[in-house]
Structures are given as C-alpha cells and as structure tokens.
Amino acid sequence: MALLSVNGQRFLSLTWRDIEELVDNLFLKLGETYKPDTIIGVMRGGVIIANLLSDLFQSQEVYVIGCRSYMGKDRREEVKIYHDLILKDLRNRRVLVVDDVSDSGNTLKTALKHIITPRSPGEVRTATLHIKPWTSYTPDYYVDKTDAWIIYPWERIEAIKILGKIFIKEMNHEQVVSELSRLTRVKRDDVERVLKDYDR
C-alpha cells in the first residue's frame, strides 16, 4: 500500500496483495458480529471484494448488482439500475452488501433503497474497504478512512484516463506519463498507449 503525493494531492495506490490484506481485515471485523448467508457485490469493485469474502466465509451465495444515482433534469436525484438483483425475495436471509469505497455514499444508499429493502431481507448489513471523511453513508463495517484518491488495481486504466486529463493542465507530457506510471504501476509505454487511445 503506497501513499503517494502529486502536486499536493494524496493518492493511495493499492496492489492485489493490499486488497487481500484489506479483505482479510474486513472479514475479521465481520466475523466477530455478522455471518451472512447472502453476499451481494456492487459493480465493479464490490464484486471482487464479495468474491474474496465468500471464500473466507465459505459461502456459495454471491450475487451482483449495478446501480448509480445522479441528478436528473429537474435537479432531483434519479437512479439508474443497470444490473438488477436476480433474487426477487430476500426474506429470512442475512444479507451483506459490499462495495469497495463509500465516497459520496450515494451508491450504497441507492442500492439499499431501490434494490435491497424492497425485497424484505431478514437482516442486512453493509461493508466496504474504505470510506471517505465526507461520505453521507457510513457502512456497518469498513477497514480504513482516507481522504486520498484511491487507485484500486481493477481501475488502473480508468485512473490513467481521468488523472491524465487533470495532470496535463499542471505539467508537461513527460511528467504526466511518469507520474501516472508511478501511481498506477503501469509501464510508461502502456500509459502512453492509453493516453493516445483516449485522445482519439
């Protein structure tokens, strides 16, 4: 786990080994008080964490949901569910909803309000690896709180695209490539390729 800085902005760059350790810590926190029989991962990062937790819990009941909230034309929150839960009924189930981070908190709130709660779970808890200090939703279980920009190993290319647009305003091309390579652990040539493809 590397806490790095670029122009005063902090970045938490995580490896797959870091993820395994964080999930182990999350499992220990959960294991003390809650043993789910149904684990639901929120796409994208939550699905990976849900699978790792299912192995630790020795549970075969792992499901996937995908949703996001956004501001509609009339300035009211709208919800897009792009992958609904295959289960129509959660009665008598001990459910754990998992995501990688609670940043704004909107994704978990949306998942609970529009997907999980209407299916009447027997019990439901939420868990993430990280939370941000400004989140509007604190999960029942989490491992770490950070205000750093988190770069998970499953979103390195996405990070290059987003940060590339920000960094190019602050530094020259060579510096951008160098910093992105350092933050994401992606080879410089591959960073160049991603940036070039993104500019098309």
URKA-V590979 format. One record per residue. RES is the residue in one small letter. OMEGA is omega in whole degrees, 0 to 359 (none if undefined). D_FIRST is the distance of its C-alpha to the first C-alpha in Angstrom with 2 decimals. Layout:
res=(RES/RES)
omega=(OMEGA/OMEGA)
d_first=(D_FIRST/D_FIRST)
//
This chain:
res=(m/a/l/l/s/v/n/g/q/r/f/l/s/l/t/w/r/d/i/e/e/l/v/d/n/l/f/l/k/l/g/e/t/y/k/p/d/t/i/i/g/v/m/r/g/g/v/i/i/a/n/l/l/s/d/l/f/q/s/q/e/v/y/v/i/g/c/r/s/y/m/g/k/d/r/r/e/e/v/k/i/y/h/d/l/i/l/k/d/l/r/n/r/r/v/l/v/v/d/d/v/s/d/s/g/n/t/l/k/t/a/l/k/h/i/i/t/p/r/s/p/g/e/v/r/t/a/t/l/h/i/k/p/w/t/s/y/t/p/d/y/y/v/d/k/t/d/a/w/i/i/y/p/w/e/r/i/e/a/i/k/i/l/g/k/i/f/i/k/e/m/n/h/e/q/v/v/s/e/l/s/r/l/t/r/v/k/r/d/d/v/e/r/v/l/k/d/y/d/r)
omega=(183/174/186/180/174/180/177/178/180/179/176/183/188/174/176/178/176/180/179/180/178/179/176/179/178/178/179/178/179/185/180/189/188/176/183/170/178/180/182/180/177/180/5/187/181/180/179/181/178/179/178/178/181/177/180/178/185/181/177/185/179/182/186/170/176/179/173/176/180/179/180/183/182/175/174/180/174/185/173/175/183/172/184/179/182/178/179/185/179/180/179/178/173/190/171/177/189/171/181/183/169/182/174/184/186/182/180/178/179/180/181/186/189/182/188/185/179/180/172/179/176/177/179/174/180/181/174/173/185/166/174/182/184/184/176/179/176/180/179/181/172/184/189/174/180/174/179/173/185/175/178/183/180/179/181/181/176/179/179/181/183/183/177/179/180/185/185/177/188/185/180/186/181/178/179/181/181/181/179/178/180/183/187/184/176/181/183/180/180/175/178/181/180/180/180/178/183/181/183/none)
d_first=(0.00/3.78/6.69/9.59/13.27/16.17/19.62/18.55/16.45/12.85/10.32/6.99/6.09/5.08/6.70/9.61/8.65/5.84/8.95/11.26/9.91/10.04/13.42/14.58/14.15/15.95/18.57/19.25/19.90/22.09/23.81/25.29/27.20/27.24/27.81/28.26/30.67/29.61/26.07/25.93/22.98/23.06/22.71/20.44/17.03/18.80/20.72/17.84/16.75/20.48/21.00/18.33/19.83/23.28/22.67/21.65/24.64/26.79/27.99/29.59/30.05/27.29/28.29/27.03/27.88/27.34/28.39/27.88/29.85/31.29/34.15/37.42/40.40/41.95/38.77/38.23/35.10/35.49/33.56/32.94/32.44/31.78/31.18/33.09/32.74/35.06/36.11/38.92/39.11/36.53/39.16/38.62/34.99/32.00/29.58/25.83/24.63/20.95/18.89/15.26/15.72/18.81/19.02/22.77/23.51/26.23/25.03/24.98/28.20/29.80/28.89/30.33/33.39/34.45/33.29/32.65/35.16/38.15/37.77/38.40/35.64/36.67/33.45/30.27/26.85/23.74/20.03/16.77/13.07/13.13/16.08/16.98/19.31/22.09/22.14/25.69/24.73/22.73/22.24/23.58/20.22/16.66/13.52/12.20/13.99/12.69/14.83/12.25/12.85/10.45/10.25/10.29/11.06/14.62/15.37/14.50/18.26/18.92/16.41/18.25/21.53/20.89/19.16/21.68/24.48/23.08/22.17/25.56/27.29/25.55/25.40/27.15/26.37/24.97/22.51/21.50/20.89/18.99/16.60/16.16/15.53/12.82/11.07/11.69/11.82/15.42/18.25/20.39/23.43/21.83/20.65/24.28/25.64/23.75/24.91/28.38/28.68/27.59/30.25/33.04)
//
